[in-house]
Amino acid sequence: MAEILPLILGHFLVGFAGGFGHCILMCHPFVLHISSIFSSGNSGYRILIPNFFYNIGRTFTYTCLGAVAGGLGSIATYAGQNFLNIQKFAAFAGGIILVLFAVMYFFNLSSFNFLAKLKIMNKIKKYKPNNPFFYGLLLGFLPCGLTMGAIIGAAPSGLWYTGALMMAAFGIGTSIALMILAVLGSYIMQYVKYFKHLTAILLLIMGIYFIYQGIIFTY
């Protein structure tokens, strides 16, 4: 367990910094939508309650995806040396994705805004989930490079529960930013650029680490 604690912490930090530097830019329409539909007033705790359940739903989805990724990694482990390359590739690919995101943040390049292109917000409204938890479950599957990098990075852990823990930590990290955004709104948006720099640094560190693990594979 001790050997995966740095990976769990790393996923949390990537989620935390990425939440402020990436998620609040990409997902603030969903946060505002949840607040407007499910909150019973404008006071802080009334806004936080639906967003709390929304983020529980997202984190639950991330945890399940992490369990699947870790489980696939464990299959590769038990299958033998020929399948070890799958785990190596997963670690390497996850690292590459995180490094690419870091470069995008460093040079202020546009990210892959799938949400705008696919008009997902309009499509989700058609389903009209009756509580914020189910919104979170659904939105946890949205295409997101940051999340995909974290999921791929969880695969080489080689155990379903370690993958689940890593992605749960990632989800909790992103939830902190979105919960703060729900309450502070436009105020926190003023400081996004500072968190983007922190996000870039953490993504770069984690990306290099995953690439290194993909090369030597010491799990």
N, CA and C atoms as a LAMMPS dump frame, in Angstrom:
ITEM: TIMESTEP
0
ITEM: NUMBER OF ATOMS
657
ITEM: BOX BOUNDS ff ff ff
-5.0000000000000000e+02 5.0000000000000000e+02
-5.0000000000000000e+02 5.0000000000000000e+02
-5.0000000000000000e+02 5.0000000000000000e+02
ITEM: ATOMS id mol type element x y z
1 1 1 N 0.836 -1.211 0
2 1 2 C 0 0 0
3 1 3 C 0.865 1.254 0
4 2 1 N 1.985 1.183 0.738
5 2 2 C 2.832 2.37 0.869
6 2 3 C 3.392 2.818 -0.47
7 3 1 N 3.633 1.843 -1.369
8 3 2 C 4.241 2.208 -2.644
9 3 3 C 3.286 2.951 -3.57
10 4 1 N 1.978 2.811 -3.352
11 4 2 C 1.044 3.517 -4.227
12 4 3 C 0.568 4.84 -3.633
13 5 1 N 0.932 5.115 -2.395
14 5 2 C 0.521 6.385 -1.778
15 5 3 C 0.997 7.594 -2.574
16 6 1 N 2.256 7.6 -3.072
17 6 2 C 2.672 8.747 -3.897
18 6 3 C 1.822 8.912 -5.148
19 7 1 N 1.362 7.783 -5.74
20 7 2 C 0.521 7.866 -6.94
21 7 3 C -0.871 8.395 -6.599
22 8 1 N -1.394 7.957 -5.449
23 8 2 C -2.696 8.462 -5.012
24 8 3 C -2.605 9.96 -4.744
25 9 1 N -1.546 10.356 -4.029
26 9 2 C -1.344 11.771 -3.746
27 9 3 C -1.126 12.549 -5.032
28 10 1 N -0.364 11.963 -5.962
29 10 2 C -0.12 12.629 -7.237
30 10 3 C -1.407 12.841 -8.017
31 11 1 N -2.276 11.838 -8.026
32 11 2 C -3.567 11.992 -8.707
33 11 3 C -4.42 13.065 -8.036
34 12 1 N -4.362 13.115 -6.716
35 12 2 C -5.118 14.152 -6.011
36 12 3 C -4.609 15.541 -6.383
37 13 1 N -3.291 15.709 -6.396
38 13 2 C -2.711 17.015 -6.708
39 13 3 C -3.003 17.427 -8.15
40 14 1 N -2.932 16.466 -9.065
41 14 2 C -3.278 16.772 -10.456
42 14 3 C -4.739 17.179 -10.558
43 15 1 N -5.608 16.459 -9.837
44 15 2 C -7.024 16.813 -9.835
45 15 3 C -7.269 18.171 -9.201
46 16 1 N -6.57 18.452 -8.107
47 16 2 C -6.753 19.716 -7.397
48 16 3 C -6.316 20.896 -8.253
49 17 1 N -5.084 20.824 -8.752
50 17 2 C -4.577 21.923 -9.58
51 17 3 C -5.315 21.983 -10.916
52 18 1 N -5.561 20.809 -11.515
53 18 2 C -6.293 20.781 -12.768
54 18 3 C -7.72 21.27 -12.615
55 19 1 N -8.293 21.079 -11.414
56 19 2 C -9.639 21.568 -11.161
57 19 3 C -9.727 23.07 -11.282
58 20 1 N -8.723 23.762 -10.744
59 20 2 C -8.705 25.226 -10.817
60 20 3 C -8.244 25.72 -12.18
61 21 1 N -7.301 25.006 -12.78
62 21 2 C -6.734 25.49 -14.029
63 21 3 C -7.453 25.02 -15.271
64 22 1 N -8.208 23.928 -15.162
65 22 2 C -8.854 23.354 -16.337
66 22 3 C -10.359 23.163 -16.144
67 23 1 N -10.738 22.489 -15.053
68 23 2 C -12.15 22.092 -14.878
69 23 3 C -13.094 23.288 -14.753
70 24 1 N -12.654 24.336 -14.05
71 24 2 C -13.58 25.455 -13.884
72 24 3 C -13.779 26.226 -15.19
73 25 1 N -12.835 26.054 -16.13
74 25 2 C -13.02 26.679 -17.445
75 25 3 C -13.946 25.832 -18.316
76 26 1 N -13.758 24.516 -18.265
77 26 2 C -14.524 23.619 -19.123
78 26 3 C -15.901 23.284 -18.537
79 27 1 N -15.986 23.213 -17.212
80 27 2 C -17.193 22.669 -16.576
81 27 3 C -18.037 23.705 -15.834
82 28 1 N -17.644 24.979 -15.869
83 28 2 C -18.433 25.949 -15.103
84 28 3 C -19.886 26.049 -15.592
85 29 1 N -20.19 25.779 -16.885
86 29 2 C -21.617 25.789 -17.255
87 29 3 C -22.426 24.732 -16.503
88 30 1 N -21.803 23.564 -16.26
89 30 2 C -22.505 22.51 -15.541
90 30 3 C -22.715 22.887 -14.077
91 31 1 N -21.691 23.502 -13.484
92 31 2 C -21.799 23.921 -12.093
93 31 3 C -22.92 24.946 -11.934
94 32 1 N -22.958 25.92 -12.834
95 32 2 C -24.01 26.937 -12.784
96 32 3 C -25.38 26.317 -13.032
97 33 1 N -25.429 25.339 -13.92
98 33 2 C -26.687 24.661 -14.222
99 33 3 C -27.202 23.907 -12.994
100 34 1 N -26.305 23.18 -12.333
101 34 2 C -26.675 22.433 -11.124
102 34 3 C -27.164 23.389 -10.049
103 35 1 N -26.434 24.493 -9.87
104 35 2 C -26.802 25.465 -8.834
105 35 3 C -28.161 26.092 -9.113
106 36 1 N -28.424 26.394 -10.365
107 36 2 C -29.672 27.079 -10.7
108 36 3 C -30.883 26.163 -10.597
109 37 1 N -30.707 24.882 -10.872
110 37 2 C -31.843 23.957 -10.889
111 37 3 C -32.143 23.359 -9.515
112 38 1 N -31.085 22.974 -8.795
113 38 2 C -31.295 22.166 -7.597
114 38 3 C -31.117 22.915 -6.277
115 39 1 N -30.562 24.122 -6.3
116 39 2 C -30.409 24.852 -5.037
117 39 3 C -31.699 25.576 -4.7
118 40 1 N -31.994 25.632 -3.402
119 40 2 C -33.243 26.266 -2.951
120 40 3 C -33.052 27.723 -2.564
121 41 1 N -31.876 28.266 -2.789
122 41 2 C -31.609 29.663 -2.463
123 41 3 C -30.201 30.04 -2.87
124 42 1 N -29.827 31.281 -2.612
125 42 2 C -28.517 31.783 -3.016
126 42 3 C -27.462 31.712 -1.923
127 43 1 N -27.839 31.279 -0.728
128 43 2 C -26.865 31.197 0.357
129 43 3 C -25.889 30.056 0.09
130 44 1 N -24.709 30.181 0.713
131 44 2 C -23.624 29.253 0.423
132 44 3 C -23.968 27.789 0.589
133 45 1 N -24.554 27.417 1.742
134 45 2 C -24.787 25.993 1.985
135 45 3 C -25.866 25.436 1.071
136 46 1 N -26.839 26.265 0.667
137 46 2 C -27.89 25.791 -0.235
138 46 3 C -27.369 25.559 -1.647
139 47 1 N -26.329 26.29 -2.008
140 47 2 C -25.684 26.051 -3.303
141 47 3 C -24.745 24.863 -3.21
142 48 1 N -24.092 24.716 -2.069
143 48 2 C -23.116 23.648 -1.903
144 48 3 C -23.754 22.267 -1.884
145 49 1 N -24.932 22.145 -1.296
146 49 2 C -25.554 20.825 -1.141
147 49 3 C -25.744 20.111 -2.481
148 50 1 N -26.413 20.728 -3.472
149 50 2 C -26.548 20.019 -4.755
150 50 3 C -25.215 19.792 -5.455
151 51 1 N -24.296 20.749 -5.324
152 51 2 C -22.983 20.573 -5.948
153 51 3 C -22.173 19.497 -5.25
154 52 1 N -22.4 19.312 -3.957
155 52 2 C -21.74 18.237 -3.223
156 52 3 C -22.159 16.887 -3.801
157 53 1 N -23.455 16.682 -3.988
158 53 2 C -23.936 15.418 -4.544
159 53 3 C -23.546 15.256 -6.007
160 54 1 N -23.496 16.363 -6.73
161 54 2 C -23.039 16.328 -8.117
162 54 3 C -21.606 15.819 -8.198
163 55 1 N -20.747 16.317 -7.31
164 55 2 C -19.35 15.902 -7.318
165 55 3 C -19.16 14.497 -6.775
166 56 1 N -20.038 14.059 -5.875
167 56 2 C -20.001 12.662 -5.446
168 56 3 C -20.271 11.752 -6.633
169 57 1 N -21.256 12.144 -7.452
170 57 2 C -21.573 11.362 -8.646
171 57 3 C -20.407 11.293 -9.604
172 58 1 N -19.771 12.435 -9.862
173 58 2 C -18.601 12.446 -10.759
174 58 3 C -17.493 11.571 -10.221
175 59 1 N -17.197 11.726 -8.93
176 59 2 C -16.112 10.97 -8.314
177 59 3 C -16.406 9.477 -8.328
178 60 1 N -17.667 9.114 -8.144
179 60 2 C -18.039 7.7 -8.202
180 60 3 C -17.762 7.126 -9.588
181 61 1 N -18.115 7.883 -10.624
182 61 2 C -17.834 7.44 -11.99
183 61 3 C -16.34 7.306 -12.219
184 62 1 N -15.568 8.305 -11.78
185 62 2 C -14.113 8.236 -11.92
186 62 3 C -13.547 7.022 -11.197
187 63 1 N -14.074 6.739 -10.002
188 63 2 C -13.595 5.609 -9.218
189 63 3 C -13.845 4.3 -9.956
190 64 1 N -15.032 4.164 -10.542
191 64 2 C -15.359 2.954 -11.307
192 64 3 C -14.45 2.816 -12.527
193 65 1 N -14.209 3.928 -13.218
194 65 2 C -13.321 3.895 -14.38
195 65 3 C -11.893 3.543 -13.964
196 66 1 N -11.47 4.047 -12.8
197 66 2 C -10.154 3.701 -12.288
198 66 3 C -10.055 2.225 -11.931
199 67 1 N -11.137 1.677 -11.374
200 67 2 C -11.157 0.253 -11.044
201 67 3 C -11.039 -0.597 -12.304
202 68 1 N -11.748 -0.186 -13.363
203 68 2 C -11.663 -0.903 -14.637
204 68 3 C -10.246 -0.827 -15.194
205 69 1 N -9.663 0.37 -15.145
206 69 2 C -8.302 0.552 -15.668
207 69 3 C -7.307 -0.287 -14.881
208 70 1 N -7.41 -0.246 -13.552
209 70 2 C -6.518 -1.05 -12.724
210 70 3 C -6.745 -2.531 -12.93
211 71 1 N -8.025 -2.921 -13.115
212 71 2 C -8.327 -4.328 -13.366
213 71 3 C -7.726 -4.818 -14.662
214 72 1 N -7.785 -4.002 -15.698
215 72 2 C -7.163 -4.366 -16.969
216 72 3 C -5.652 -4.498 -16.809
217 73 1 N -5.099 -3.627 -15.965
218 73 2 C -3.664 -3.722 -15.687
219 73 3 C -3.324 -5.008 -14.979
220 74 1 N -4.19 -5.449 -14.046
221 74 2 C -3.936 -6.695 -13.321
222 74 3 C -4.038 -7.903 -14.247
223 75 1 N -4.974 -7.838 -15.221
224 75 2 C -5.078 -8.916 -16.198
225 75 3 C -3.782 -9.052 -16.984
226 76 1 N -3.232 -7.896 -17.354
227 76 2 C -1.964 -7.907 -18.086
228 76 3 C -0.853 -8.509 -17.238
229 77 1 N -0.893 -8.217 -15.922
230 77 2 C 0.134 -8.743 -15.024
231 77 3 C 0.06 -10.264 -14.955
232 78 1 N -1.14 -10.793 -14.764
233 78 2 C -1.301 -12.237 -14.618
234 78 3 C -1.159 -12.978 -15.943
235 79 1 N -1.385 -12.262 -17.028
236 79 2 C -1.306 -12.917 -18.335
237 79 3 C 0.118 -13.259 -18.724
238 80 1 N 1.073 -12.585 -18.132
239 80 2 C 2.458 -12.931 -18.411
240 80 3 C 3.248 -11.808 -19.04
241 81 1 N 4.491 -12.118 -19.316
242 81 2 C 5.442 -11.122 -19.787
243 81 3 C 5.029 -10.522 -21.119
244 82 1 N 4.374 -11.297 -21.979
245 82 2 C 3.994 -10.78 -23.291
246 82 3 C 3.009 -9.627 -23.193
247 83 1 N 2.217 -9.617 -22.105
248 83 2 C 1.214 -8.575 -21.936
249 83 3 C 1.716 -7.422 -21.071
250 84 1 N 2.94 -7.564 -20.589
251 84 2 C 3.491 -6.506 -19.754
252 84 3 C 3.613 -5.205 -20.527
253 85 1 N 3.793 -5.33 -21.832
254 85 2 C 3.919 -4.141 -22.669
255 85 3 C 2.651 -3.294 -22.646
256 86 1 N 1.486 -3.912 -22.363
257 86 2 C 0.242 -3.16 -22.279
258 86 3 C 0.324 -2.157 -21.144
259 87 1 N 0.82 -2.623 -19.985
260 87 2 C 0.953 -1.733 -18.839
261 87 3 C 2.012 -0.668 -19.085
262 88 1 N 3.1 -1.072 -19.722
263 88 2 C 4.138 -0.092 -20.048
264 88 3 C 3.577 0.989 -20.961
265 89 1 N 2.831 0.547 -21.962
266 89 2 C 2.247 1.514 -22.893
267 89 3 C 1.251 2.422 -22.185
268 90 1 N 0.434 1.854 -21.26
269 90 2 C -0.552 2.653 -20.537
270 90 3 C 0.12 3.749 -19.73
271 91 1 N 1.188 3.39 -19.016
272 91 2 C 1.914 4.381 -18.227
273 91 3 C 2.538 5.435 -19.131
274 92 1 N 3.158 4.981 -20.204
275 92 2 C 3.82 5.905 -21.13
276 92 3 C 2.808 6.832 -21.793
277 93 1 N 1.685 6.261 -22.275
278 93 2 C 0.667 7.068 -22.948
279 93 3 C 0.041 8.073 -21.988
280 94 1 N -0.238 7.637 -20.756
281 94 2 C -0.788 8.561 -19.764
282 94 3 C 0.161 9.705 -19.48
283 95 1 N 1.447 9.385 -19.404
284 95 2 C 2.443 10.427 -19.176
285 95 3 C 2.518 11.411 -20.319
286 96 1 N 2.454 10.897 -21.545
287 96 2 C 2.491 11.766 -22.726
288 96 3 C 1.304 12.726 -22.729
289 97 1 N 0.121 12.217 -22.413
290 97 2 C -1.075 13.065 -22.39
291 97 3 C -0.941 14.169 -21.352
292 98 1 N -0.44 13.82 -20.166
293 98 2 C -0.284 14.82 -19.113
294 98 3 C 0.767 15.857 -19.49
295 99 1 N 1.86 15.418 -20.11
296 99 2 C 2.897 16.355 -20.543
297 99 3 C 2.347 17.291 -21.616
298 100 1 N 1.55 16.769 -22.539
299 100 2 C 0.951 17.61 -23.58
300 100 3 C 0.053 18.68 -22.966
301 101 1 N -0.732 18.287 -21.968
302 101 2 C -1.564 19.269 -21.285
303 101 3 C -0.707 20.315 -20.586
304 102 1 N 0.405 19.888 -19.993
305 102 2 C 1.295 20.836 -19.33
306 102 3 C 1.842 21.852 -20.32
307 103 1 N 2.258 21.37 -21.5
308 103 2 C 2.781 22.267 -22.534
309 103 3 C 1.706 23.251 -22.986
310 104 1 N 0.481 22.762 -23.119
311 104 2 C -0.619 23.635 -23.533
312 104 3 C -0.839 24.747 -22.529
313 105 1 N -0.744 24.403 -21.229
314 105 2 C -0.915 25.421 -20.196
315 105 3 C 0.25 26.402 -20.185
316 106 1 N 1.483 25.881 -20.345
317 106 2 C 2.657 26.747 -20.33
318 106 3 C 2.592 27.798 -21.431
319 107 1 N 2.159 27.38 -22.613
320 107 2 C 2.157 28.27 -23.772
321 107 3 C 0.775 28.832 -24.078
322 108 1 N -0.156 28.623 -23.129
323 108 2 C -1.505 29.199 -23.233
324 108 3 C -2.193 28.795 -24.536
325 109 1 N -2.038 27.53 -24.9
326 109 2 C -2.688 27.017 -26.094
327 109 3 C -4.103 26.561 -25.764
328 110 1 N -4.957 26.53 -26.753
329 110 2 C -6.332 26.092 -26.533
330 110 3 C -6.353 24.588 -26.301
331 111 1 N -7.191 24.162 -25.369
332 111 2 C -7.349 22.738 -25.103
333 111 3 C -8.391 22.159 -26.042
334 112 1 N -8.512 20.838 -25.977
335 112 2 C -9.499 20.169 -26.824
336 112 3 C -10.874 20.351 -26.189
337 113 1 N -11.585 21.358 -26.627
338 113 2 C -12.878 21.664 -26.019
339 113 3 C -13.981 20.831 -26.678
340 114 1 N -14.052 19.557 -26.242
341 114 2 C -15.067 18.658 -26.775
342 114 3 C -16.472 19.155 -26.449
343 115 1 N -16.602 19.801 -25.313
344 115 2 C -17.93 20.198 -24.86
345 115 3 C -18.583 21.174 -25.827
346 116 1 N -17.817 22.157 -26.271
347 116 2 C -18.377 23.153 -27.183
348 116 3 C -18.688 22.539 -28.547
349 117 1 N -17.803 21.67 -29.026
350 117 2 C -17.984 21.085 -30.341
351 117 3 C -19.191 20.147 -30.389
352 118 1 N -19.375 19.375 -29.325
353 118 2 C -20.448 18.388 -29.319
354 118 3 C -21.753 18.93 -28.754
355 119 1 N -21.71 20.163 -28.221
356 119 2 C -22.903 20.772 -27.623
357 119 3 C -23.54 19.833 -26.591
358 120 1 N -22.665 19.299 -25.734
359 120 2 C -23.102 18.278 -24.788
360 120 3 C -24.116 18.823 -23.794
361 121 1 N -23.975 20.096 -23.425
362 121 2 C -24.911 20.659 -22.451
363 121 3 C -26.346 20.551 -22.959
364 122 1 N -26.565 20.848 -24.226
365 122 2 C -27.92 20.767 -24.787
366 122 3 C -28.427 19.328 -24.818
367 123 1 N -27.526 18.394 -25.096
368 123 2 C -27.924 16.995 -25.151
369 123 3 C -28.275 16.465 -23.758
370 124 1 N -27.497 16.883 -22.756
371 124 2 C -27.738 16.408 -21.403
372 124 3 C -29.063 16.932 -20.867
373 125 1 N -29.406 18.161 -21.229
374 125 2 C -30.668 18.741 -20.761
375 125 3 C -31.87 17.906 -21.194
376 126 1 N -31.748 17.198 -22.316
377 126 2 C -32.864 16.398 -22.798
378 126 3 C -33.172 15.248 -21.847
379 127 1 N -32.128 14.745 -21.166
380 127 2 C -32.335 13.626 -20.25
381 127 3 C -32.945 14.081 -18.918
382 128 1 N -32.622 15.294 -18.526
383 128 2 C -33.161 15.904 -17.32
384 128 3 C -33.121 14.967 -16.101
385 129 1 N -31.924 14.586 -15.633
386 129 2 C -31.846 13.777 -14.416
387 129 3 C -32.538 14.504 -13.269
388 130 1 N -33.178 13.745 -12.389
389 130 2 C -33.993 14.381 -11.354
390 130 3 C -33.231 14.718 -10.089
391 131 1 N -31.917 14.483 -10.055
392 131 2 C -31.12 14.932 -8.919
393 131 3 C -29.671 15.131 -9.353
394 132 1 N -28.922 15.94 -8.614
395 132 2 C -27.556 16.282 -9.039
396 132 3 C -26.595 15.108 -9.023
397 133 1 N -26.869 14.097 -8.183
398 133 2 C -25.996 12.921 -8.142
399 133 3 C -25.961 12.229 -9.5
400 134 1 N -27.126 12.068 -10.131
401 134 2 C -27.18 11.412 -11.435
402 134 3 C -26.573 12.283 -12.527
403 135 1 N -26.668 13.599 -12.373
404 135 2 C -25.949 14.495 -13.28
405 135 3 C -24.45 14.199 -13.203
406 136 1 N -23.957 14.066 -11.977
407 136 2 C -22.537 13.779 -11.791
408 136 3 C -22.13 12.446 -12.388
409 137 1 N -22.964 11.424 -12.168
410 137 2 C -22.678 10.108 -12.751
411 137 3 C -22.545 10.204 -14.263
412 138 1 N -23.454 10.93 -14.875
413 138 2 C -23.458 11.062 -16.331
414 138 3 C -22.284 11.887 -16.825
415 139 1 N -22.059 13.03 -16.189
416 139 2 C -21.003 13.94 -16.653
417 139 3 C -19.61 13.393 -16.383
418 140 1 N -19.505 12.4 -15.5
419 140 2 C -18.203 11.775 -15.264
420 140 3 C -17.649 11.073 -16.486
421 141 1 N -18.53 10.776 -17.456
422 141 2 C -18.106 10.102 -18.681
423 141 3 C -17.77 11.07 -19.805
424 142 1 N -17.854 12.373 -19.541
425 142 2 C -17.547 13.346 -20.591
426 142 3 C -16.109 13.196 -21.082
427 143 1 N -15.874 13.352 -22.386
428 143 2 C -14.5 13.275 -22.905
429 143 3 C -13.658 14.441 -22.409
430 144 1 N -12.593 14.125 -21.73
431 144 2 C -11.718 15.149 -21.146
432 144 3 C -10.302 14.616 -21.151
433 145 1 N -9.394 15.339 -21.778
434 145 2 C -8.011 14.892 -21.866
435 145 3 C -7.359 14.718 -20.516
436 146 1 N -7.657 15.627 -19.591
437 146 2 C -7.081 15.541 -18.249
438 146 3 C -7.525 14.264 -17.552
439 147 1 N -8.805 13.958 -17.635
440 147 2 C -9.338 12.749 -17.009
441 147 3 C -8.809 11.492 -17.699
442 148 1 N -8.751 11.519 -19.026
443 148 2 C -8.244 10.356 -19.758
444 148 3 C -6.793 10.071 -19.391
445 149 1 N -6.005 11.128 -19.233
446 149 2 C -4.62 10.938 -18.829
447 149 3 C -4.523 10.306 -17.453
448 150 1 N -5.389 10.754 -16.522
449 150 2 C -5.386 10.194 -15.169
450 150 3 C -5.824 8.736 -15.182
451 151 1 N -6.822 8.394 -15.992
452 151 2 C -7.301 7.009 -16.066
453 151 3 C -6.231 6.095 -16.643
454 152 1 N -5.614 6.54 -17.727
455 152 2 C -4.546 5.739 -18.326
456 152 3 C -3.395 5.578 -17.34
457 153 1 N -3.123 6.651 -16.574
458 153 2 C -2.065 6.579 -15.575
459 153 3 C -2.382 5.619 -14.438
460 154 1 N -3.685 5.328 -14.222
461 154 2 C -4.079 4.414 -13.151
462 154 3 C -3.952 2.954 -13.575
463 155 1 N -3.942 2.693 -14.867
464 155 2 C -3.905 1.314 -15.361
465 155 3 C -2.665 0.537 -14.916
466 156 1 N -1.458 1.131 -14.962
467 156 2 C -0.276 0.36 -14.593
468 156 3 C -0.188 0.006 -13.106
469 157 1 N -1.119 0.499 -12.285
470 157 2 C -1.096 0.144 -10.857
471 157 3 C -1.27 -1.357 -10.688
472 158 1 N -1.969 -1.998 -11.637
473 158 2 C -2.028 -3.446 -11.649
474 158 3 C -3.058 -4.074 -10.741
475 159 1 N -3.84 -3.273 -10.02
476 159 2 C -4.883 -3.791 -9.131
477 159 3 C -6.112 -2.905 -9.271
478 160 1 N -7.287 -3.526 -9.281
479 160 2 C -8.5 -2.748 -9.493
480 160 3 C -8.707 -1.729 -8.384
481 161 1 N -8.393 -2.101 -7.128
482 161 2 C -8.672 -1.178 -6.031
483 161 3 C -7.658 -0.046 -5.959
484 162 1 N -6.424 -0.276 -6.425
485 162 2 C -5.469 0.832 -6.452
486 162 3 C -5.851 1.831 -7.547
487 163 1 N -6.305 1.301 -8.693
488 163 2 C -6.797 2.188 -9.744
489 163 3 C -7.993 2.987 -9.278
490 164 1 N -8.89 2.324 -8.515
491 164 2 C -10.069 3.014 -7.983
492 164 3 C -9.667 4.112 -7.009
493 165 1 N -8.71 3.818 -6.13
494 165 2 C -8.262 4.814 -5.148
495 165 3 C -7.603 6.009 -5.831
496 166 1 N -6.812 5.736 -6.859
497 166 2 C -6.136 6.823 -7.566
498 166 3 C -7.137 7.745 -8.244
499 167 1 N -8.147 7.168 -8.877
500 167 2 C -9.135 8 -9.562
501 167 3 C -10.113 8.644 -8.583
502 168 1 N -10.351 8.005 -7.44
503 168 2 C -11.165 8.645 -6.401
504 168 3 C -10.452 9.886 -5.893
505 169 1 N -9.136 9.768 -5.696
506 169 2 C -8.357 10.925 -5.249
507 169 3 C -8.385 12.031 -6.294
508 170 1 N -8.29 11.652 -7.554
509 170 2 C -8.377 12.624 -8.646
510 170 3 C -9.727 13.336 -8.621
511 171 1 N -10.8 12.567 -8.462
512 171 2 C -12.134 13.157 -8.422
513 171 3 C -12.323 14.112 -7.261
514 172 1 N -11.813 13.73 -6.096
515 172 2 C -11.91 14.599 -4.925
516 172 3 C -11.146 15.894 -5.162
517 173 1 N -9.96 15.758 -5.785
518 173 2 C -9.163 16.955 -6.078
519 173 3 C -9.886 17.922 -6.991
520 174 1 N -10.511 17.41 -8.046
521 174 2 C -11.237 18.301 -8.958
522 174 3 C -12.485 18.881 -8.291
523 175 1 N -13.092 18.121 -7.381
524 175 2 C -14.334 18.568 -6.734
525 175 3 C -14.116 19.803 -5.876
526 176 1 N -12.933 19.916 -5.272
527 176 2 C -12.658 21.072 -4.413
528 176 3 C -12.801 22.364 -5.209
529 177 1 N -12.2 22.395 -6.401
530 177 2 C -12.282 23.599 -7.237
531 177 3 C -13.715 23.888 -7.649
532 178 1 N -14.457 22.854 -8.032
533 178 2 C -15.817 23.068 -8.514
534 178 3 C -16.758 23.478 -7.382
535 179 1 N -16.511 22.995 -6.177
536 179 2 C -17.323 23.408 -5.027
537 179 3 C -17.066 24.878 -4.702
538 180 1 N -15.799 25.273 -4.754
539 180 2 C -15.463 26.678 -4.496
540 180 3 C -16.053 27.562 -5.587
541 181 1 N -15.975 27.091 -6.824
542 181 2 C -16.553 27.845 -7.939
543 181 3 C -18.052 28.049 -7.743
544 182 1 N -18.739 27.032 -7.245
545 182 2 C -20.186 27.122 -7.054
546 182 3 C -20.554 28.257 -6.116
547 183 1 N -19.699 28.504 -5.114
548 183 2 C -20.008 29.535 -4.11
549 183 3 C -19.456 30.892 -4.502
550 184 1 N -18.205 30.909 -4.968
551 184 2 C -17.539 32.187 -5.223
552 184 3 C -17.722 32.695 -6.654
553 185 1 N -18.062 31.791 -7.56
554 185 2 C -18.394 32.193 -8.921
555 185 3 C -17.338 33.032 -9.612
556 186 1 N -17.728 34.224 -10.022
557 186 2 C -16.865 35.079 -10.838
558 186 3 C -15.591 35.494 -10.1
559 187 1 N -15.636 35.531 -8.768
560 187 2 C -14.451 35.947 -8.009
561 187 3 C -13.29 34.991 -8.254
562 188 1 N -13.57 33.683 -8.165
563 188 2 C -12.501 32.706 -8.34
564 188 3 C -12.005 32.671 -9.778
565 189 1 N -12.862 33.028 -10.734
566 189 2 C -12.463 33.021 -12.136
567 189 3 C -11.35 34.025 -12.412
568 190 1 N -11.231 35.056 -11.579
569 190 2 C -10.193 36.064 -11.768
570 190 3 C -8.793 35.493 -11.554
571 191 1 N -8.698 34.389 -10.815
572 191 2 C -7.39 33.845 -10.442
573 191 3 C -7.065 32.554 -11.176
574 192 1 N -7.86 32.243 -12.205
575 192 2 C -7.65 31.001 -12.935
576 192 3 C -6.248 30.928 -13.53
577 193 1 N -5.752 32.051 -14.053
578 193 2 C -4.457 32.035 -14.738
579 193 3 C -3.322 31.613 -13.82
580 194 1 N -3.424 31.959 -12.513
581 194 2 C -2.376 31.563 -11.577
582 194 3 C -2.403 30.06 -11.33
583 195 1 N -3.602 29.51 -11.226
584 195 2 C -3.717 28.075 -11.015
585 195 3 C -3.328 27.298 -12.263
586 196 1 N -3.48 27.912 -13.425
587 196 2 C -3.069 27.241 -14.646
588 196 3 C -1.57 26.971 -14.643
589 197 1 N -0.791 27.898 -14.087
590 197 2 C 0.656 27.694 -14
591 197 3 C 0.976 26.54 -13.049
592 198 1 N 0.28 26.502 -11.901
593 198 2 C 0.488 25.405 -10.954
594 198 3 C 0.062 24.083 -11.575
595 199 1 N -1.047 24.113 -12.292
596 199 2 C -1.519 22.913 -12.973
597 199 3 C -0.466 22.393 -13.947
598 200 1 N 0.112 23.299 -14.725
599 200 2 C 1.112 22.91 -15.712
600 200 3 C 2.306 22.231 -15.051
601 201 1 N 2.753 22.782 -13.94
602 201 2 C 3.918 22.215 -13.241
603 201 3 C 3.611 20.815 -12.726
604 202 1 N 2.449 20.653 -12.077
605 202 2 C 2.083 19.35 -11.525
606 202 3 C 1.849 18.325 -12.634
607 203 1 N 1.197 18.743 -13.71
608 203 2 C 0.971 17.836 -14.822
609 203 3 C 2.288 17.391 -15.443
610 204 1 N 3.226 18.315 -15.55
611 204 2 C 4.533 17.989 -16.12
612 204 3 C 5.264 16.981 -15.246
613 205 1 N 5.239 17.198 -13.932
614 205 2 C 5.908 16.284 -12.995
615 205 3 C 5.292 14.89 -13.069
616 206 1 N 3.944 14.837 -12.997
617 206 2 C 3.267 13.547 -13.048
618 206 3 C 3.465 12.876 -14.405
619 207 1 N 3.436 13.665 -15.473
620 207 2 C 3.626 13.103 -16.803
621 207 3 C 5 12.472 -16.956
622 208 1 N 6.033 13.174 -16.501
623 208 2 C 7.396 12.637 -16.574
624 208 3 C 7.516 11.375 -15.734
625 209 1 N 6.865 11.393 -14.571
626 209 2 C 6.919 10.216 -13.693
627 209 3 C 6.277 9.006 -14.374
628 210 1 N 5.107 9.193 -15
629 210 2 C 4.444 8.083 -15.674
630 210 3 C 5.265 7.588 -16.859
631 211 1 N 5.866 8.519 -17.597
632 211 2 C 6.714 8.114 -18.718
633 211 3 C 7.89 7.289 -18.216
634 212 1 N 8.471 7.745 -17.113
635 212 2 C 9.591 6.998 -16.502
636 212 3 C 9.145 5.603 -16.093
637 213 1 N 7.963 5.51 -15.459
638 213 2 C 7.44 4.2 -15.067
639 213 3 C 7.164 3.329 -16.285
640 214 1 N 6.71 3.952 -17.364
641 214 2 C 6.473 3.19 -18.578
642 214 3 C 7.744 2.611 -19.174
643 215 1 N 8.857 3.296 -18.951
644 215 2 C 10.134 2.84 -19.486
645 215 3 C 10.735 1.727 -18.628
646 216 1 N 10.763 1.953 -17.315
647 216 2 C 11.422 0.955 -16.444
648 216 3 C 10.44 -0.053 -15.869
649 217 1 N 9.175 0.363 -15.699
650 217 2 C 8.092 -0.46 -15.156
651 217 3 C 8.509 -1.198 -13.894
652 218 1 N 8.395 -0.486 -12.761
653 218 2 C 8.8 -1.051 -11.478
654 218 3 C 7.631 -1.354 -10.577
655 219 1 N 6.408 -1.355 -11.079
656 219 2 C 5.259 -1.633 -10.224
657 219 3 C 5.347 -3.06 -9.707
